[in-house]
């Protein structure tokens, strides 16, 4: 890059974090600069991350993998952003709040440096955004929004995929279905692949033959979910902020068809919409 980012970190889960440092008050374009760096870092491959880290820190590749085992079999996860400065004005915090609402992992950290003596100083930090006490609230709100979206879709005019499949009896109760990893974005697929590598049950579920909200029984915890709800649960547990999940397109039957493709083949033309289009338009998935 023509100019360099301030600090690039990698956590033990293999996720990159771009830190943008400012002396005094953060200028109005601070978040824009950080977004530019984060966009660049999102294109880095595992090989590039490991090579740069080992070269800069003068450690072996094995040491890097030891710090972030998730990189052994997957790509870096979604990039996080932290802005660090002495003060933050509303021009910056309003944008950070908005980006957080959209699901981007971004925050503001206030720094204070104090001299204790001629030879000693102390640096203190305070997280401004998102407020630490708001984390649980944000998670609950996203979960509630997902449930509300599912309820809206269930009462809508379109018949959902689970309903169509159950009406035709085309999938037998007890049928094992698997995650369609190819249907996920790169960062989601990387994280899911790593978990499946640890425990194959992570990517498997059983068809229950029940209604939309209980159609799948996850092999990992033996609980029932909707196709969208289970994908949401997986991604949220991996640290993502999922939204607009088109669940039936993410699950594959033994025949190789997704649940959505199976329902579409059974349904009259136009009764089942494209899952991606539905998620884009409504933020809901066709379960």
C-alpha positions in Angstrom: 0.0 0.0 0.0 1.1 3.6 -0.6 0.7 4.4 3.1 0.9 2.1 6.0 -1.7 1.2 8.6 -0.7 1.8 12.2 -1.1 -1.6 13.9 -2.4 -4.9 12.5 -3.1 -7.6 15.2 -4.1 -11.2 14.9 -6.0 -12.9 17.7 -5.9 -16.6 18.7 -9.0 -17.3 16.5 -7.1 -16.1 13.4 -9.1 -12.9 13.1 -7.3 -9.7 12.0 -7.8 -6.4 13.9 -6.9 -3.1 12.3 -6.0 -0.4 14.9 -6.0 3.2 13.9 -4.0 5.5 16.3 -4.5 9.2 16.6 -2.8 11.7 18.9 -5.3 14.0 20.7 -8.8 14.1 19.2 -9.7 11.7 16.3 -10.1 13.7 13.1 -13.4 13.4 11.2 -11.9 11.0 8.6 -10.4 8.5 11.1 -13.0 5.8 10.6 -12.7 6.2 6.8 -9.0 5.6 6.9 -9.5 2.5 9.1 -12.1 1.2 6.7 -9.7 1.5 3.8 -7.0 -0.5 5.7 -9.6 -3.1 6.8 -10.8 -3.6 3.2 -7.2 -4.2 2.1 -6.6 -6.7 5.0 -9.7 -8.6 4.2 -8.1 -9.7 0.9 -5.0 -11.3 2.7 -4.7 -15.0 2.5 -3.5 -17.3 5.3 -0.1 -17.7 3.6 0.3 -13.9 3.4 -0.7 -13.3 7.0 1.6 -16.0 8.3 4.5 -14.8 6.2 4.2 -11.2 7.2 3.7 -12.0 10.9 6.6 -14.4 11.0 8.9 -11.9 9.2 7.9 -8.9 11.2 8.0 -10.7 14.6 11.0 -12.8 13.5 9.3 -16.1 14.5 8.7 -19.4 12.8 5.6 -20.3 10.8 4.9 -22.9 13.5 4.9 -20.2 16.2 2.3 -18.2 14.2 0.1 -21.3 13.8 0.6 -22.0 17.5 -0.7 -18.6 18.4 -3.7 -18.8 16.0 -4.5 -22.5 15.4 -7.5 -21.6 13.2 -5.1 -20.6 10.4 -3.9 -24.2 10.1 -6.9 -25.2 8.0 -8.7 -22.0 7.2 -8.5 -18.4 6.1 -8.4 -15.4 8.4 -11.8 -14.4 9.7 -13.6 -11.1 9.3 -11.5 -8.0 10.0 -12.2 -6.1 13.2 -11.5 -2.3 13.6 -10.6 -0.3 16.7 -10.0 3.4 16.7 -7.7 4.7 19.5 -7.4 8.4 20.4 -7.4 10.8 23.3 -10.9 12.0 22.4 -13.7 11.3 19.9 -16.1 13.8 18.6 -19.7 13.1 17.4 -18.6 13.2 13.8 -16.7 10.0 14.4 -18.8 8.3 17.0 -22.0 8.7 15.0 -20.4 6.9 12.0 -19.0 4.1 14.3 -22.4 3.6 15.9 -24.0 3.3 12.4 -21.4 0.9 11.1 -21.9 -1.2 14.3 -25.6 -1.3 13.6 -24.8 -2.7 10.2 -22.9 -5.6 11.8 -19.3 -4.4 11.4 -17.1 -5.1 14.4 -15.8 -1.6 15.0 -15.2 0.4 18.2 -13.5 3.4 19.8 -11.0 3.2 22.6 -10.0 6.3 24.6 -6.3 6.6 25.5 -4.8 8.6 28.4 -1.0 8.9 29.1 0.2 10.1 32.4 3.8 10.7 33.6 4.4 9.3 37.1 8.1 10.3 37.3 11.0 11.2 35.2 11.4 7.5 34.3 7.9 6.1 34.5 4.6 6.7 32.8 1.3 4.9 32.6 -1.1 4.5 29.7 -4.8 3.9 30.5 -7.5 2.8 28.1 -11.3 3.1 28.2 -13.6 1.5 25.7 -16.1 4.1 24.5 -17.9 2.3 21.7 -19.5 -0.1 21.8 -20.2 0.3 25.6 -19.1 -2.9 27.4 -22.4 -3.1 29.1 -24.3 -2.9 25.8 -22.7 -6.1 24.4 -25.4 -8.5 25.8 -28.1 -6.1 24.8 -26.9 -6.0 21.2 -26.7 -9.8 21.0 -30.3 -10.1 22.4 -31.6 -7.5 20.0 -30.1 -9.2 16.9 -31.5 -12.5 18.1 -35.0 -10.9 18.6 -34.8 -9.3 15.1 -34.0 -12.7 13.6 -37.0 -14.3 15.3 -39.3 -11.5 14.3 -38.1 -11.8 10.7 -38.9 -15.6 10.8 -42.4 -14.9 12.2 -43.1 -12.3 9.5 -42.1 -14.7 6.8 -44.1 -17.5 8.3 -47.2 -15.4 8.2 -46.5 -14.0 4.7 -48.0 -15.0 1.4 -45.1 -17.1 0.3 -45.1 -20.7 1.4 -41.7 -21.5 2.9 -39.4 -24.4 2.0 -40.0 -26.5 5.1 -43.8 -26.3 4.6 -43.6 -27.4 1.0 -41.2 -30.3 1.7 -43.4 -31.5 4.6 -46.6 -31.3 2.5 -45.0 -33.5 -0.2 -43.2 -35.8 2.2 -40.2 -35.7 -0.1 -37.7 -35.8 2.8 -38.0 -38.7 5.3 -37.8 -38.0 9.0 -34.3 -38.8 10.2 -32.6 -37.9 7.0 -29.1 -36.5 7.6 -28.4 -33.2 5.9 -25.2 -31.2 5.8 -24.0 -27.6 5.6 -23.5 -26.4 2.1 -20.2 -24.6 2.7 -20.0 -23.3 -0.8 -23.0 -21.2 -0.1 -21.3 -19.1 2.5 -19.0 -16.1 2.2 -15.3 -16.7 2.5 -14.9 -15.6 6.1 -18.0 -17.6 7.2 -16.9 -20.6 5.3 -13.4 -20.5 6.8 -14.6 -20.4 10.3 -17.2 -23.1 9.8 -14.7 -25.4 8.1 -12.4 -25.1 11.0 -15.2 -26.1 13.5 -16.2 -29.0 11.3 -12.6 -30.1 11.2 -12.7 -30.3 15.0 -16.0 -32.1 15.2 -17.8 -33.3 12.1 -21.2 -33.1 13.9 -20.9 -29.3 13.7 -22.0 -29.3 10.1 -24.7 -32.0 10.3 -28.4 -32.0 11.2 -31.3 -34.4 11.1 -34.6 -33.7 9.4 -37.4 -33.9 12.0 -40.4 -33.6 9.7 -41.8 -30.9 12.1 -42.7 -27.3 11.4 -40.5 -24.5 10.2 -39.1 -23.5 13.6 -38.2 -27.2 14.5 -37.3 -28.7 11.2 -33.7 -29.5 12.0 -32.1 -31.3 15.0 -28.5 -30.2 15.3 -26.2 -33.2 16.0 -23.9 -31.2 18.2 -26.4 -30.2 20.9 -29.5 -32.4 20.0 -31.7 -29.3 19.9 -34.3 -28.3 17.3 -33.9 -25.2 15.0 -35.2 -23.7 11.8 -32.7 -23.9 8.9 -32.1 -20.2 9.2 -32.0 -20.2 13.0 -29.4 -22.9 13.2 -27.1 -21.1 10.7 -27.6 -17.9 12.8 -26.7 -19.8 16.0 -23.5 -21.2 14.4 -22.3 -17.8 13.0 -23.2 -15.9 16.1 -21.2 -18.4 18.3 -18.2 -17.8 16.0 -18.2 -14.1 16.6 -20.1 -12.9 13.5 -23.1 -10.6 13.5 -25.4 -12.5 11.0 -28.4 -11.0 9.3 -30.5 -11.8 6.2 -29.8 -15.6 6.5 -31.4 -17.6 3.7 -31.3 -20.9 5.7 -32.7 -23.4 3.2 -30.0 -22.6 0.7 -27.3 -23.4 3.3 -28.4 -27.0 3.8 -27.8 -29.9 1.4 -29.8 -33.2 1.2 -28.1 -36.6 0.3 -29.4 -36.0 -3.3 -27.1 -33.0 -3.6 -30.0 -30.5 -3.7 -30.3 -27.8 -1.1 -33.6 -27.6 0.9 -34.5 -24.6 -1.2 -33.9 -26.4 -4.5 -35.9 -29.4 -3.2 -38.8 -27.2 -2.3 -38.6 -25.3 -5.6 -38.8 -28.5 -7.6 -41.9 -29.5 -5.7 -43.7 -26.1 -5.7 -45.6 -24.4 -8.4 -43.6 -21.7 -10.2 -43.5 -18.5 -8.3 -44.6 -19.8 -4.9 -41.1 -20.0 -3.5 -38.8 -17.1 -4.0 -35.1 -17.1 -4.5 -33.5 -17.3 -1.0 -30.8 -14.8 -1.7 -33.3 -12.3 -3.2 -35.6 -12.7 -0.3 -32.8 -12.1 2.2 -31.6 -9.0 0.3 -35.1 -7.6 0.1 -36.5 -8.3 3.5 -33.6 -9.6 5.6 -35.6 -12.8 6.1 -34.9 -16.4 5.0 -37.3 -18.8 3.4 -37.5 -21.7 5.9 
